[in-house]
Amino acid sequence: MHPTAPPNTDLAARHAFAQARQFLLEHRGQHAQAVADFRWPELSNFNWALDWFDVHARGNESTALWVVNEDGSEQRLSYAEMSLRSNRVANRLREWGVRRGDRILLMLPNMVPLWELTLAAIKLGAVISPATTLLSDVDLQDRIVRGRMRVVIAQGESSARLDAVTVGCLRIAVGARAVGANAAAANAVDTSAAGWLDYADCESADAAFTADAPTQADDPLLLYFTSGTTALPKMVMHSHQSYPVGHLSTMYWLGLRAGDVHMNISSPGWGKHAWSSFYAPWNAGAAIFIVNQARFDARRTLDTLVRCGVTSLCAPPTVWRALILEDLAAWPVKLSEVIGAGEPLNPEVIERVRAAWGLTLRDGYGQTESTCMVGNPPGLPVRAGSMGQPMPGYRMVLLDLDGRELGDGEEGELAVALTPKPTGLMQGYVDMPERNEELLGGAHYRTSDVARRDADGYFWYIGRADDVFKASDYRISPFELESALIEHPAVAEAAIIPSPDPLRLAVPKAYVVLKPGQAPDSATALAILQFLRGRLAPYQRVRRLQFAELPKTISGKIRRIELREAEAALRAAGQRAALEFWEEDFPSLK
């Protein structure tokens, strides 16, 4: 008998999920019929880790998780092993006092405990808040306070910097804590003496787990923080059905099947990691494949793809642009599916991959607030540059400013029809009832992205309706960077816009107005860039800076559209403006 007792749901709910999953697997390559006939399962009680993962894992020795580290070490675990290991973790967490509904800040890199803990938290009914290890101390404090975190779990070697902001939280260190200026190289210290519990104690816990109560399908499960145009990131709440069940659409887009070895290049803490390095592959019964590198190396990545027989690769366009700089045809990969997400795919990249490997690079679209909504699944002819077509379970429309639906060929805001509401859409923003009513209380959920639709039903991305942009695969809020800029004593005003970049798609550029008496020279530029490095996460780094006046509307609002247009013209001409400085100009910043 499997050591997990699964009393959580009625058999009808479990069967409904299994049927919906099987329908999409059977209709792989039959997009039109899948969209027409798919229906989200109707669930009352549902706990994905107990009612899908553990059931699928029973006696299943196929690979669930395969982690390859930079030093050559590997960990390869089966579905059955992951089920038992997560049971032990769940039991120990419960002994330590973790209860249903508790919010857990989970800040770990790509290491096996990340997956064990996520499964365990789902089984317990706790609420997981994934966090990137790149967060600044200010960001962490904001998440812990506003997110009302009761539990904080972090890698031991980096946990010391959390001591001050986690007072009052249940604290768990994964691996030995360290002290000293260079924590990674310092001597290990006892976790309990510093007020942290040791994750290693989970290994001796009971391998048989029984839930304390049924999990309601609409109980909260995931709390994401997503940057916007406001001063503070919004808090997105997903439920036990919106993400685990909702990612059936993502599974369909990726085209995954049992036996696939799926590699997704994404950092933990971001929604895309949960999309393609957790829910979608395990919904399909595929293996999640991880390569840990301190710095992305295209050649080493390609070597690993060949050596390990990876069959499916999903990566942001930034990575694809780096890969095509190599002679891809020289690597005899076993890939059958190649996918991009996070930014629009350049047609040239698609062609280069097709010429080398005979595979069509497929794009997909979604948000932290949703699962995959639009994409190019297997079998749908790809039109280079297009987002693709709506995924099963989503009805997408274009709206004008007054909420009227637009026709083919017209540009409008991409929106999701809410009659009925797709399972994969968020429950809402935490502590923002008016915003939730505006977004989810009517006939459509508006995405704030602008697109057009052609006569054949393909959507084409135009851009953000607001000023948020992506640099590499990270979303950047201009407001957050501008707030940091004006803290500098020389800065009077600032505006952040994306500056086109051939590798990263875009990098943050600052337009800066100095206070009287300050010199707009290289010394001032260097001082500002150095100042920002101490206040922003690495992915938010301002890489270009120009001293200039800011164009404004009559009401005093900055006209960023003018700045974007001017910047695009400069980059297209290969020129720099007067008083423009790049981080490459300063060797001390490297």
N, C-alpha and C positions, 0 to 999 in steps of 0.2 A: 504493500500500500504506500502511496506517495505520502511523505510526512507533512504535507500541507492539507489541512482540513478546509474545504472551500464552502462554508455555509453562507456566503455573502448574498448571492442573488437567487432568484427563482430560475429554474432551468429555462424558462421561456425567454428571459432577458439575455442569457448567455447564448442561447440558440439564435436569437435575433441578430446579435453582433456577428456570430459565426456565419450566418447566412449572407449578411451584407458584405462581409469580407470576401466570401467565396464568390459572390456575384461579380465583384470587381475583378477578381483574379481570373475568372472564366471569361470575362469580356475585355481582357487585355487586347489591345489592337482593334477593338470595335467601339470606338469613341462615341459615335452618334447613338448607338443603341444603349451604351452604358449611361449616357446623359439622359436619354429618354426614359429609361426604365429603373434607374437606381432610386432607392428610397432609404433615407437614414433610418436605422433601427429605433424603435420607440422603447425606451428603457425607463424603469423606475429605480430599482437598485442596480448598481453596477460598480465593480472595482476591477479595473483592467488588469492589475497585477495578479489578483487572485482568480478572476474569472476568465481571463484569456491567457496571460503569460504562464501561470503555473499549470494550467490545464494542458497547454501546448508543450510545456517542458517535461511533463511526466514521462520518464523513461527515454527522453529525447537527448541523445548524445551528440547531435549535430552542433556545430559551432554557433554560439550566440554572440560572443565578443572575442576579438582578436586585437591585442594591443602590441605594436612594435615600437620599441624605444630607440633613441638615438645611439645608445651604447651597445646595441645589438641584442639586448634581452627582449624576450617576448612572453606574453601571457595569452593563453588560448583557453577559453572556458566554454563549456557546453550549456545548452538551455537548462538541462537538469542541474548542473553545478550552480548556475546563476540563481536558480530558484531556491536551492538549499542555502546558499550563502546569504541571499537577501532575507530569508527566514531568520537566520541567526542574527543578522543586523537588526531586523524589526523587533525581535524578542529582547535584545539588549537595550535598544532605544526605549522600549516600553519599560524595562526595569529601571532605566535612568530617569524616567518621568515624562517621556514624550507622549503626548496624548492626541487624540483625534481633534483636528482643528488647529493645533499648534502650528505657528509659522516658523519655517526653518530657512535661514539664510545658508545656502549651500555654495561655498566658494572653493572649488577644486579644479585642478587642471584635468586633462584626459588621463585619468588613472582608474583602475578597476573599481575602487570604492565609490567613485562617482555614480556608476551604474547600480552597484549594490545598494547604496543609500537611497537612490531615487526609487527603486523598486520597493525597498523597505518602507519608505515614507508613504508611498501609495497604499501599501497593505495596511498601514496604521491609520490611514485617513488624515495624515498631517498635510499641511500646505507647504509646498516647496517653492522657494524663491531663488532661482539660479542666479549666480553672480560671477562675472568674469574676474579673474585674478588681477586684471589691470586697473580695477577701480581705485580711485584716490581715497584718502582717508575721509575727506568731506563727503564723497559719494556713499561710502560705507556707513557713516554715521546717519546720513539721511535715510538710507534704506532700513537700517535697524530701528530708527525712531519712528519714521512715518509708516513703515511697514509693520510695526508692532511685532518684531521678531522675538520669539521666545527662545529659540535654539539657534546657535551659530556653529557651523561645521567648516573647518578650514584645514589646509595642509599644515602640518606641524611646523615646518621650517619657516613658514611665513605668518604664523598665528600671533607672534609676539606683537606685531603692529596693531593687532585687534584688541589687545588687552584693555585699553582705555575706553573704547567705544562699545564693548560688549559686557560691561558690568551689569549684573542682574540677569544675564542670559545663561542658559545651560550651554556650556561650551565643550566642543569635542574636537580634538586634534587628530588628524590622520597622519601618522608618522611622527617621529620625535620632534619636539620643539627645539629651537636653537637660540643661542644668544650671541651677541656681537654685532659689529658693523656689517659683516658679511654673514647673514644668517645661514645661508646654505652651506658654508664652510665651517661654521662654528661648532663647538662641542654640543652634543645633545643634552638636554636637561629634562628632568622628570616633569611630566605633564601635570600630574595631580598637585604637585607643589605650587604650580602656577595657576591653579584653579581650572585646569582643563582635564576632561576625561580622555582616556586613551582609546582610540578606535580599535586598536588591536585586541581589546578585551571582547570584541564581538565574536571572535573566532571560537570561543569556548561556550557560546550560548547554545540553547536548544535549537535543533534543526527543524522541529515541528512547530508550525505557527498556526494559531487559530484567531480569527478576527474577533474583536470584542463586541462588534455589532455590525449590521449591514451598512454598506456605504450607499447613500443616495446618489443617483447619477448626476444630480445637479449640485452636490456638495462641492465646495471649493477645493482645487487641487494645486494650481500653479499661479504664482504671483510674479508677474514680470514688470520690470521698470523699463519704460521706453521713452527715449528723448523726444521732446517736441519743441514747439516754439515758445513754450512758457518757461518760467524760471525754474520750475521743478519738474522732473520726469513724471509722466503719468504712470499709475499703477494699474496694470491690466490683470484681471482675474479670469482664469479658465477653470472649468469644472472637470469632474471625472468622466464626463462624456465629451466635452467640447474639444479636448486635446487628444486623449487616447482614441476615441471613436472618430472624432473629426479628422484625424490623420489617415483615415482610409482614403481620403481624396489625395493626400500626399503620396501614399503608397501607390495609388493608381498612376499618378503623374510620373513618379520615378520608374515605374515599370518593374518593381521588384517581385521576386518569386522565391520560394523556399530553395535553399541551396546557393543562392547568390552570395557573393562576398562584396559587400557594399562599403566603399570608402567615401566619407564625406569630410571635406576640409572646412572645418568651422571650429571656432573657439567655444568652450563651455560658457554658459551664462547668457548666450544669445538664443533667440527663438529658433534660428535655423539649425542649431545643434540639436535641439529637442526634435525638430522635424525629421532630420535625416540621420541622426546618430542615436536615436532612441525609438520613437514610436513607429515611424513608417517601416523601418527594416524589421522590427520585431512583430509588427502586424502581419508582415509578409512571411515570417519564418526564416528570414535571411540572417547572415552573419554581419555584425557591425565591425568594420575594420578601421583601426586607428593607427596613424603614424605620427609619433611625437618627434618634433624637430624644434630646436631652439630658434632656428631661423630657416624659413622655407628654402629648400634646395631642390630645384627642378630635376636635376639628374638623379639625385638619390631617390626622389619620389618615383620617378619612372622606373628605376632599377627595382624598387620595392614592388611596384605594380606587377612587374613581370615575375619576380621571384615568388610572390605569394599568390599569384593567380587571381588577382582582383577582377571581378566581372562587371562592376558598376562603379562609376566615379562621378561624384557630384562636387563641384567646386565653384567659388565665385569667379566672375570674369577676370578679376585681378590675377588669380592663379592660372587661368587658361592663357592669359596674355603672356605670362612668364613661361609656361610650358611650350608654347609654339615658337619660342626663341630657339628651342632645341630641334634637332632633326628627329621628329617624333617617329618617323618610319623606321628608325634604327632600333626601336624598342618593340619586340614582338609581343605586345600586350594581349591578354585574353579577355579584354573588355567587350561586352556586348551592348552596354548602355553608357552614354556620357551625357552629363547634365550640368547646366549652369543655373545659378540663382543668386539673387541679391542685387543685381544691377542688370540693365539691358545688355544683351549679348551683341557684340560687334559682328556683322556679317563676315568680315574678313577672318575672324577667329573661327567661325563655323566652317568656312571653306578650308582653312589650313588643317583643321582636325579631320575633316572628311577626306582630304587629299592624302593624308598620312595613314589613316587607319580605316578608311571606308565607313566611318561611323558618323551619324548626324548628331551634332551637339544640340540638345533640347533645353529650352528655357522654361522657367516657371515663375509664378508670381503669387505672393501672399503677404501677410503682415504679421507682426507679433499678435495682433488682435484676432488672427484667423489661422486656419490651415491653408493648404494650397487652393486658391480660388480659380486661377487661370493658368494654363500651361500647354505644353506640347507633349502629350503622352505618347508612348509607343503606338505606331500605326497611323497617327495623324501627320500628314505631310507638313514639314516645317517650312515656314516662309521666313527667311532670314530677316531678323529685326523685329518679328512679331512676338508678342507675349503668348500667343496661342489662342485657345478657346476655353470657355468655362469648363471646370472640372465637374464630374458627377456630384450632384447635391448642391450646386451653386447656380443661381440664375443671376447673371450679370447684366447691368444696363448702364447707359450713359445718361447723365442728367445735366440740365442747364442750371443756372443759378436759382431759378424758381422751382426746381424739382421736377420739371417736365422731362419725360424721356425723349432722347434724341435719336435720330435715324442714322443709317449707315453713312459713313463719310464725314460726319460731324464730330467735332471735338467737344468733349464734356467730361464731367467728373465721373470716374468709375464708381459704381455703386452696386450693392448686393440687395436683391429683392428679399424682403423679410416675410413674405407670405408663401410658405412658412419660413421661419428663421432657420438657416442652415445650422446643423449641429456643431460645425467647426468654428462658429463665430463665438467670440468671448462672451462671458456673462456681463461684463461691463468694466468701467473704471472704478476703482475703489475710492470712496468718499467724494464722488462727483455725480450725485443723483441728477442734477439738471443736465449735465453733458450726456449722461446715459439716456435720458428721456429724449434728448435731441437726436442722438445717433441711432438708438435702438427702439424708440417708441413709435416710429412712424412706419411708412411703407418700405423705406430703404435705409441701409447703412451706407453712408458716404465714406469713401476711402481717403479722400483728399489727394488722390492721384488723377491726373488728366490723361485721357486716352481717346482714341477713335476706333471705330469698328468698320471693317470693310464688308463688302456685299456677301462674302462667304463666311462671315461670323468670326473672323480673326480680329483680335484686339491688338492695337499698336500703342505702346507707351509714349506719352509726350513729356511728362514731368510732374513734379510735385505741385500741388495747388498752393502749398505754403513754401517756406524757405528751407525746410529740412533737406539735407542732401547726404549722399554717401561718398565716403573717401575709402578706397579699397572696398572692404565688405562691411564697413561700420557706418551706422547712421550718425550724422553730426547735427546737433542743434546749434545754429548760429548764436542764439541767445546765450547759451551756456558759455561759449567761447568769448563772446563780447563782454559778458559779465566779468570774466577773469581779466580781460584786457584793461578794462577801465579801472581795475584795482591798481594798475601801475601808476605811480605818481606823475609820470610825464604825459599820460594819455587823457585827453578830454572826451573823446568820442571814438567809436569804432564800429565797423560793420564787417561781418564775415560772409564770404561767398565762396562757392567752389571754383577753383582754378583748374581748367582742363589739364590732365596729365596722361601721357601715353601708356603708363603702366598701371597706375592706381585709379584710372578713370577721372578722378578729381582729387585735389588736396585742398585743405582749408587755406584761404588767403584772407589777410586782414587789411582793410582800408582804415587808416588811423589818422585822426585829427589830434595834433599835439596841443598841450596847454601853452599859453604865451611864455616865451623865453626858452622853450625847448628847441633844440636843433634837430631838423629832419635829416640826420646823417647816419652813417653806418654804425657809429658807436651807440646811438640811441636805438637803432633797430636791433642790434645784438643784445642790448640790455633788456629790451622788451621780450625777445624770443627766449632768453635765459630765464626771465621772470616767469613766463608761461609754463616752462618745463616743470617748475616746481608746483604748479597748480592744476595741471591738466593731465589726464591719462595719456599714455603714449599714442593711442589711436586718434586722439583729438588734436594732436600737435599742429600748430600753425606753422606752415612750411614756407609761406611767402607773405611779404608785408610791403605795403605801399603807403607812403605818406601822401594824403590827398584830402580835399574837401569832399563832403558827402552830398550827393544830390538828394533833395527832399521834396515832398509834396507841400502844398500850401498849408496843410495841417501840421507839418513838421515831421512826418514819417519818412524814413529813409527809403529811397527808391532803389531797392536792390536789383531790380530788373535792369536798370541802367548800368550798374556796376557789372552785372553778369555779361551783358552785351559787350561792354568795353573790354572785359577780360577775355572773352571768347575771341574778339578781334585781335587782341595782342598775341594770344597764343597761336592763332591761325597764321599770323604774319611772322611768328618766331621772334617777336620783339619784346623788350621790357619797357615799361613806362619810366619816366623820370622819377627818381626817388623811390625806386622799387628794389627790394632786397630779398634774396632767397636764402634759406638756411645753408645751402651749398656754398655760399659766399664766406661762411665762417667756419674754419676748420675746428674751432673749439666746440662746435655743436655736434660734431660727428661722434 
